[in-house]
């Protein structure tokens, strides 16, 4: 794409010349470009895992929205870019939801329309140093609001938060312990904003021009400030305090059709763990397809396995319960004497996968894809279980590991180890298994507690209290077990103590912006850091025989 430049005579961006100009002038092609540019950040997530690309992936999208001739066009650029981002991050849903994936992406993409408008409002035209500096704070805040809203369970949950792309970067994981994944997202958007301003300023420079250089100064200073603050936070963030160790085994049966055959394979693999001095054995999501109260024979077989390996088994029951109405997904702890009574029922369900929101209105989704034919039932509360010698573990099920607040709550309740039982067998050949496993690294780093991600078909992985990987993962082709010596930790991270403070700070920033814009509207033509550049006259006033522009009639 050719660089954008500023038309200082008109006070707004001048479109590039040539082929790109014709494409951007065409509403249709500009829309296609917006979709493609919005999809670029998906490359920072697994499986590509180009984590460094996250820090520049938004630059083309920002430059496009900045070049819009109207605020409405910038909002449209934001919407279409958001659509591209959502499709790219969730493309693995297409075989299951088909065209409904695009419908959902289009609806959620609307969340980026205000963000696109903000980009043009702050960076369009000949942006003043004040507006450039404001953009470094406001645009990350606006992005966090988008992530916050779409993180609601009913809208699909917090899958693909920009900060999650940094799951394997040690310094970023340290920052996650301070402000969670939200702080990482804000940092990434701030860097992208600064780079976009520098690119635009460089493109606008002409011999003797000082305005472009003036605009680049706050952007460069902002990037330096971001680097200084993040480095200080990284150095200050308390490290997890080493405690005891825990020996946990993960059983991954692989892709096996039929509940009976899968259970037989899980039994076979678990027996091989005898004599390994384990504290806990974990099976994946939906590892047991029968209610244990209805099938005491199955409960006895699991209890016998516990007796044989010398450790409790945490299984996951996906079945209609005998004591309550409906189908539940439940983490059930089983010891040598049978179920211990510890049971966690999944609280946050996957939209369309486990229930259909507003089924009376959207029930047609079951006819065009693999949406749930019957809604699963929700659990009522999180649960802390005691295993081994009294060690406390906090179970989660499936995409609950994407929600930072759930793991933070379990940590506050005393969990020493976080567990996620999952199954992504429907998306076995896609990016989904690796993306899902990577979320455990963020949750571990945020809470300072190790996390086990155990699946039926891979990827199964374990991460230590600092988010670093422990041992080797089990890939999607494995039908095996893996044993992990997991370091535990004491202490409380700033994120566990303070919660989602970056989101609250972003709300405050946007509130200040709205207040400043309101005051500006009341005091026009007051000048300030958010002042839009006023167009200059198209040409000089005509001189007449009777006067001059400055002194008419003279």
JOHU-V232718 format. One record per residue. N is the residue number from 1. RES is the residue in three letters. PHI is phi as a letter, one per 20 degrees, with the letter a starting at -180 (999 if undefined). PSI is psi in whole degrees, 0 to 359 (* if undefined). NEAR is the number of other ideal C-beta (glycine too) atoms within 12 Angstrom. Layout:
N_RES_PHI_PSI_NEAR ; N_RES_PHI_PSI_NEAR
//
This chain:
1_UNK_999_137_26 ; 2_UNK_f_150_21 ; 3_UNK_f_154_29 ; 4_UNK_e_149_38 ; 5_UNK_c_169_31 ; 6_UNK_d_137_34 ; 7_UNK_e_99_23 ; 8_UNK_f_342_23 ; 9_UNK_f_335_16 ; 10_UNK_d_352_20 ; 11_UNK_m_19_23 ; 12_UNK_b_166_31 ; 13_UNK_f_142_35 ; 14_UNK_e_127_27 ; 15_UNK_f_149_31 ; 16_UNK_f_162_25 ; 17_UNK_e_168_15 ; 18_UNK_n_208_13 ; 19_UNK_f_316_15 ; 20_UNK_f_323_22 ; 21_UNK_f_317_21 ; 22_UNK_f_322_17 ; 23_UNK_f_315_24 ; 24_UNK_f_330_34 ; 25_UNK_f_334_20 ; 26_UNK_e_120_15 ; 27_UNK_g_321_20 ; 28_UNK_f_308_15 ; 29_UNK_f_327_20 ; 30_UNK_f_322_30 ; 31_UNK_f_318_26 ; 32_UNK_f_317_21 ; 33_UNK_f_319_33 ; 34_UNK_f_318_42 ; 35_UNK_f_315_32 ; 36_UNK_f_316_28 ; 37_UNK_f_323_38 ; 38_UNK_f_333_41 ; 39_UNK_f_343_32 ; 40_UNK_g_318_34 ; 41_UNK_f_342_41 ; 42_UNK_f_337_36 ; 43_UNK_f_345_25 ; 44_UNK_f_343_40 ; 45_UNK_e_163_41 ; 46_UNK_f_147_32 ; 47_UNK_e_335_25 ; 48_UNK_g_317_22 ; 49_UNK_l_40_24 ; 50_UNK_e_71_21 ; 51_UNK_g_324_30 ; 52_UNK_f_333_18 ; 53_UNK_f_337_24 ; 54_UNK_g_330_36 ; 55_UNK_e_353_34 ; 56_UNK_c_356_28 ; 57_UNK_f_332_36 ; 58_UNK_e_349_47 ; 59_UNK_g_310_35 ; 60_UNK_f_322_34 ; 61_UNK_f_317_43 ; 62_UNK_f_317_50 ; 63_UNK_f_324_44 ; 64_UNK_f_310_48 ; 65_UNK_f_325_51 ; 66_UNK_f_328_50 ; 67_UNK_e_355_45 ; 68_UNK_f_141_41 ; 69_UNK_f_339_27 ; 70_UNK_c_161_19 ; 71_UNK_f_325_25 ; 72_UNK_f_319_19 ; 73_UNK_f_322_31 ; 74_UNK_f_320_38 ; 75_UNK_f_321_28 ; 76_UNK_f_320_33 ; 77_UNK_g_320_46 ; 78_UNK_f_316_43 ; 79_UNK_f_309_35 ; 80_UNK_f_324_38 ; 81_UNK_f_319_48 ; 82_UNK_f_321_43 ; 83_UNK_g_313_37 ; 84_UNK_f_320_37 ; 85_UNK_f_314_44 ; 86_UNK_f_321_38 ; 87_UNK_f_317_32 ; 88_UNK_f_318_33 ; 89_UNK_f_331_43 ; 90_UNK_d_22_41 ; 91_UNK_f_334_28 ; 92_UNK_f_351_29 ; 93_UNK_e_345_37 ; 94_UNK_g_317_25 ; 95_UNK_f_337_20 ; 96_UNK_e_316_30 ; 97_UNK_d_350_34 ; 98_UNK_l_229_20 ; 99_UNK_f_337_19 ; 100_UNK_f_334_32 ; 101_UNK_g_318_31 ; 102_UNK_f_324_24 ; 103_UNK_f_314_25 ; 104_UNK_f_317_35 ; 105_UNK_f_321_37 ; 106_UNK_f_320_23 ; 107_UNK_f_315_26 ; 108_UNK_f_331_36 ; 109_UNK_f_334_38 ; 110_UNK_g_336_27 ; 111_UNK_f_335_34 ; 112_UNK_e_356_45 ; 113_UNK_f_312_33 ; 114_UNK_f_326_33 ; 115_UNK_f_318_43 ; 116_UNK_f_320_46 ; 117_UNK_f_319_30 ; 118_UNK_f_322_41 ; 119_UNK_g_311_48 ; 120_UNK_f_321_38 ; 121_UNK_f_322_38 ; 122_UNK_e_330_46 ; 123_UNK_d_350_49 ; 124_UNK_f_155_42 ; 125_UNK_m_206_38 ; 126_UNK_e_86_34 ; 127_UNK_f_132_42 ; 128_UNK_f_160_28 ; 129_UNK_g_325_28 ; 130_UNK_f_315_24 ; 131_UNK_f_325_39 ; 132_UNK_f_316_40 ; 133_UNK_f_319_32 ; 134_UNK_f_323_36 ; 135_UNK_f_327_44 ; 136_UNK_f_342_41 ; 137_UNK_d_320_36 ; 138_UNK_f_316_42 ; 139_UNK_f_318_51 ; 140_UNK_f_323_43 ; 141_UNK_f_318_37 ; 142_UNK_f_320_42 ; 143_UNK_f_319_48 ; 144_UNK_f_325_43 ; 145_UNK_f_322_33 ; 146_UNK_f_313_42 ; 147_UNK_f_324_45 ; 148_UNK_f_313_30 ; 149_UNK_f_313_28 ; 150_UNK_f_353_36 ; 151_UNK_f_351_34 ; 152_UNK_f_136_21 ; 153_UNK_g_318_29 ; 154_UNK_f_342_21 ; 155_UNK_d_11_27 ; 156_UNK_o_350_35 ; 157_UNK_n_174_36 ; 158_UNK_e_52_38 ; 159_UNK_e_133_42 ; 160_UNK_n_25_42 ; 161_UNK_f_137_46 ; 162_UNK_g_322_42 ; 163_UNK_f_338_48 ; 164_UNK_f_343_49 ; 165_UNK_f_347_40 ; 166_UNK_e_24_40 ; 167_UNK_f_339_42 ; 168_UNK_d_15_31 ; 169_UNK_d_112_32 ; 170_UNK_g_307_22 ; 171_UNK_g_323_26 ; 172_UNK_f_323_41 ; 173_UNK_f_325_43 ; 174_UNK_f_319_35 ; 175_UNK_f_328_40 ; 176_UNK_f_329_50 ; 177_UNK_f_343_44 ; 178_UNK_e_312_39 ; 179_UNK_c_14_42 ; 180_UNK_m_188_47 ; 181_UNK_f_336_50 ; 182_UNK_f_318_43 ; 183_UNK_f_321_47 ; 184_UNK_f_319_47 ; 185_UNK_f_315_47 ; 186_UNK_f_318_45 ; 187_UNK_f_315_43 ; 188_UNK_f_316_41 ; 189_UNK_f_322_47 ; 190_UNK_f_317_44 ; 191_UNK_f_316_39 ; 192_UNK_g_320_41 ; 193_UNK_f_314_47 ; 194_UNK_f_318_40 ; 195_UNK_f_319_33 ; 196_UNK_f_319_44 ; 197_UNK_f_318_46 ; 198_UNK_f_320_34 ; 199_UNK_f_314_32 ; 200_UNK_f_321_41 ; 201_UNK_f_320_35 ; 202_UNK_f_320_23 ; 203_UNK_f_332_27 ; 204_UNK_e_354_33 ; 205_UNK_f_136_22 ; 206_UNK_c_161_17 ; 207_UNK_g_127_7 ; 208_UNK_n_0_8 ; 209_UNK_f_134_19 ; 210_UNK_d_342_17 ; 211_UNK_f_316_26 ; 212_UNK_f_318_30 ; 213_UNK_f_321_22 ; 214_UNK_f_323_25 ; 215_UNK_f_330_41 ; 216_UNK_f_334_30 ; 217_UNK_g_307_24 ; 218_UNK_f_329_31 ; 219_UNK_f_313_40 ; 220_UNK_f_318_24 ; 221_UNK_f_322_21 ; 222_UNK_f_318_35 ; 223_UNK_f_321_28 ; 224_UNK_f_319_19 ; 225_UNK_f_318_21 ; 226_UNK_f_316_31 ; 227_UNK_f_318_20 ; 228_UNK_f_317_14 ; 229_UNK_f_315_24 ; 230_UNK_f_324_31 ; 231_UNK_f_319_17 ; 232_UNK_f_317_16 ; 233_UNK_f_320_27 ; 234_UNK_f_317_27 ; 235_UNK_f_327_15 ; 236_UNK_e_329_15 ; 237_UNK_g_125_31 ; 238_UNK_f_139_23 ; 239_UNK_e_151_25 ; 240_UNK_g_140_32 ; 241_UNK_e_117_17 ; 242_UNK_g_141_17 ; 243_UNK_c_221_21 ; 244_UNK_f_184_22 ; 245_UNK_c_158_23 ; 246_UNK_c_137_39 ; 247_UNK_d_114_34 ; 248_UNK_c_140_45 ; 249_UNK_d_141_42 ; 250_UNK_d_133_48 ; 251_UNK_d_118_47 ; 252_UNK_c_102_45 ; 253_UNK_f_336_39 ; 254_UNK_n_186_30 ; 255_UNK_f_108_26 ; 256_UNK_c_126_25 ; 257_UNK_e_132_14 ; 258_UNK_n_131_12 ; 259_UNK_f_322_22 ; 260_UNK_f_315_17 ; 261_UNK_f_320_17 ; 262_UNK_f_316_34 ; 263_UNK_f_321_34 ; 264_UNK_f_320_20 ; 265_UNK_f_321_29 ; 266_UNK_f_320_41 ; 267_UNK_f_313_30 ; 268_UNK_g_313_22 ; 269_UNK_f_321_35 ; 270_UNK_f_323_42 ; 271_UNK_f_329_25 ; 272_UNK_f_351_23 ; 273_UNK_e_358_33 ; 274_UNK_g_139_21 ; 275_UNK_n_12_13 ; 276_UNK_d_10_23 ; 277_UNK_l_57_18 ; 278_UNK_e_152_35 ; 279_UNK_e_332_35 ; 280_UNK_a_144_46 ; 281_UNK_d_131_47 ; 282_UNK_d_128_57 ; 283_UNK_d_162_49 ; 284_UNK_e_181_51 ; 285_UNK_f_140_45 ; 286_UNK_l_31_39 ; 287_UNK_f_340_48 ; 288_UNK_c_124_41 ; 289_UNK_e_19_30 ; 290_UNK_c_144_30 ; 291_UNK_f_125_27 ; 292_UNK_f_336_35 ; 293_UNK_f_327_23 ; 294_UNK_f_333_17 ; 295_UNK_c_75_23 ; 296_UNK_f_337_16 ; 297_UNK_f_322_15 ; 298_UNK_f_319_31 ; 299_UNK_f_321_29 ; 300_UNK_f_324_18 ; 301_UNK_f_321_28 ; 302_UNK_f_320_41 ; 303_UNK_f_322_27 ; 304_UNK_f_322_22 ; 305_UNK_f_318_39 ; 306_UNK_f_318_36 ; 307_UNK_f_320_22 ; 308_UNK_f_320_23 ; 309_UNK_e_348_35 ; 310_UNK_m_30_23 ; 311_UNK_b_156_34 ; 312_UNK_f_153_41 ; 313_UNK_d_130_50 ; 314_UNK_d_107_51 ; 315_UNK_d_172_52 ; 316_UNK_c_117_44 ; 317_UNK_e_124_42 ; 318_UNK_d_91_36 ; 319_UNK_a_166_30 ; 320_UNK_f_127_22 ; 321_UNK_f_148_25 ; 322_UNK_e_337_17 ; 323_UNK_d_354_16 ; 324_UNK_b_160_19 ; 325_UNK_e_134_12 ; 326_UNK_o_177_23 ; 327_UNK_e_132_28 ; 328_UNK_c_152_36 ; 329_UNK_d_119_46 ; 330_UNK_c_135_43 ; 331_UNK_e_121_49 ; 332_UNK_c_127_43 ; 333_UNK_e_128_40 ; 334_UNK_c_128_41 ; 335_UNK_d_188_30 ; 336_UNK_g_334_21 ; 337_UNK_e_9_16 ; 338_UNK_o_190_26 ; 339_UNK_g_132_31 ; 340_UNK_f_346_26 ; 341_UNK_o_345_17 ; 342_UNK_f_123_27 ; 343_UNK_b_133_32 ; 344_UNK_d_123_37 ; 345_UNK_e_129_33 ; 346_UNK_g_130_42 ; 347_UNK_e_324_31 ; 348_UNK_d_114_33 ; 349_UNK_e_154_31 ; 350_UNK_f_120_42 ; 351_UNK_g_134_35 ; 352_UNK_m_327_38 ; 353_UNK_f_321_38 ; 354_UNK_c_347_35 ; 355_UNK_a_159_29 ; 356_UNK_d_114_30 ; 357_UNK_f_138_26 ; 358_UNK_l_58_14 ; 359_UNK_g_326_18 ; 360_UNK_f_333_9 ; 361_UNK_e_322_9 ; 362_UNK_d_12_25 ; 363_UNK_g_339_21 ; 364_UNK_f_345_19 ; 365_UNK_f_334_29 ; 366_UNK_f_340_22 ; 367_UNK_e_346_15 ; 368_UNK_d_0_21 ; 369_UNK_a_198_27 ; 370_UNK_d_42_23 ; 371_UNK_f_156_30 ; 372_UNK_f_129_27 ; 373_UNK_f_333_18 ; 374_UNK_c_137_18 ; 375_UNK_f_132_27 ; 376_UNK_f_161_34 ; 377_UNK_e_152_25 ; 378_UNK_e_148_24 ; 379_UNK_f_172_26 ; 380_UNK_d_337_14 ; 381_UNK_b_154_16 ; 382_UNK_f_161_33 ; 383_UNK_c_138_33 ; 384_UNK_d_127_29 ; 385_UNK_d_150_37 ; 386_UNK_d_129_24 ; 387_UNK_c_164_35 ; 388_UNK_l_235_30 ; 389_UNK_e_40_15 ; 390_UNK_n_11_15 ; 391_UNK_f_138_30 ; 392_UNK_e_128_30 ; 393_UNK_c_147_43 ; 394_UNK_d_109_42 ; 395_UNK_e_147_47 ; 396_UNK_c_161_51 ; 397_UNK_c_126_48 ; 398_UNK_l_232_43 ; 399_UNK_f_6_38 ; 400_UNK_f_337_44 ; 401_UNK_f_349_48 ; 402_UNK_e_346_41 ; 403_UNK_e_111_37 ; 404_UNK_f_328_45 ; 405_UNK_f_331_33 ; 406_UNK_f_315_40 ; 407_UNK_f_326_46 ; 408_UNK_f_319_39 ; 409_UNK_f_317_27 ; 410_UNK_f_322_38 ; 411_UNK_f_318_41 ; 412_UNK_f_331_24 ; 413_UNK_e_359_23 ; 414_UNK_o_7_24 ; 415_UNK_f_132_39 ; 416_UNK_e_340_40 ; 417_UNK_b_133_51 ; 418_UNK_e_142_55 ; 419_UNK_c_139_56 ; 420_UNK_c_122_50 ; 421_UNK_e_125_48 ; 422_UNK_b_164_47 ; 423_UNK_b_121_41 ; 424_UNK_c_34_41 ; 425_UNK_f_334_30 ; 426_UNK_f_343_31 ; 427_UNK_c_37_34 ; 428_UNK_g_323_26 ; 429_UNK_e_15_18 ; 430_UNK_d_188_25 ; 431_UNK_f_349_30 ; 432_UNK_g_312_40 ; 433_UNK_g_318_37 ; 434_UNK_f_322_33 ; 435_UNK_f_318_40 ; 436_UNK_f_316_51 ; 437_UNK_f_326_45 ; 438_UNK_f_335_44 ; 439_UNK_f_331_49 ; 440_UNK_f_329_49 ; 441_UNK_f_318_50 ; 442_UNK_f_315_50 ; 443_UNK_f_323_52 ; 444_UNK_f_314_51 ; 445_UNK_f_321_54 ; 446_UNK_f_320_55 ; 447_UNK_e_344_49 ; 448_UNK_m_24_45 ; 449_UNK_c_138_50 ; 450_UNK_f_157_47 ; 451_UNK_c_136_55 ; 452_UNK_d_128_54 ; 453_UNK_d_101_54 ; 454_UNK_d_129_52 ; 455_UNK_c_165_48 ; 456_UNK_f_320_46 ; 457_UNK_c_15_38 ; 458_UNK_n_156_36 ; 459_UNK_e_127_42 ; 460_UNK_e_136_49 ; 461_UNK_b_162_46 ; 462_UNK_c_140_42 ; 463_UNK_c_143_44 ; 464_UNK_f_181_37 ; 465_UNK_f_340_44 ; 466_UNK_e_6_36 ; 467_UNK_n_356_47 ; 468_UNK_f_145_29 ; 469_UNK_f_140_29 ; 470_UNK_d_120_33 ; 471_UNK_m_188_24 ; 472_UNK_e_140_17 ; 473_UNK_f_164_33 ; 474_UNK_d_118_35 ; 475_UNK_f_181_22 ; 476_UNK_f_348_31 ; 477_UNK_e_0_16 ; 478_UNK_e_139_27 ; 479_UNK_c_90_27 ; 480_UNK_a_181_27 ; 481_UNK_d_161_34 ; 482_UNK_b_138_36 ; 483_UNK_d_136_34 ; 484_UNK_c_131_36 ; 485_UNK_e_106_21 ; 486_UNK_d_124_41 ; 487_UNK_f_131_29 ; 488_UNK_e_170_32 ; 489_UNK_b_154_36 ; 490_UNK_d_178_19 ; 491_UNK_n_168_23 ; 492_UNK_c_127_23 ; 493_UNK_f_156_39 ; 494_UNK_g_325_29 ; 495_UNK_f_319_42 ; 496_UNK_f_322_38 ; 497_UNK_f_316_22 ; 498_UNK_e_342_22 ; 499_UNK_m_209_26 ; 500_UNK_e_55_32 ; 501_UNK_f_330_22 ; 502_UNK_f_326_40 ; 503_UNK_f_317_35 ; 504_UNK_f_320_22 ; 505_UNK_f_321_24 ; 506_UNK_f_320_34 ; 507_UNK_f_319_22 ; 508_UNK_f_319_19 ; 509_UNK_f_314_29 ; 510_UNK_f_327_29 ; 511_UNK_f_318_17 ; 512_UNK_f_318_20 ; 513_UNK_g_314_30 ; 514_UNK_f_319_21 ; 515_UNK_f_317_15 ; 516_UNK_f_319_25 ; 517_UNK_f_325_27 ; 518_UNK_f_317_15 ; 519_UNK_f_318_17 ; 520_UNK_f_319_22 ; 521_UNK_f_327_16 ; 522_UNK_f_338_11 ; 523_UNK_d_21_14 ; 524_UNK_g_142_15 ; 525_UNK_e_55_11 ; 526_UNK_g_150_16 ; 527_UNK_d_151_15 ; 528_UNK_a_182_19 ; 529_UNK_f_341_27 ; 530_UNK_d_12_32 ; 531_UNK_f_127_27 ; 532_UNK_f_141_28 ; 533_UNK_f_129_27 ; 534_UNK_e_136_15 ; 535_UNK_f_142_14 ; 536_UNK_e_161_15 ; 537_UNK_g_148_12 ; 538_UNK_f_338_9 ; 539_UNK_a_168_8 ; 540_UNK_f_152_10 ; 541_UNK_f_145_13 ; 542_UNK_f_137_12 ; 543_UNK_e_147_13 ; 544_UNK_c_172_12 ; 545_UNK_f_347_9 ; 546_UNK_d_357_11 ; 547_UNK_r_184_13 ; 548_UNK_c_166_14 ; 549_UNK_g_323_15 ; 550_UNK_e_328_10 ; 551_UNK_c_78_11 ; 552_UNK_f_142_13 ; 553_UNK_n_0_10 ; 554_UNK_e_*_11
//
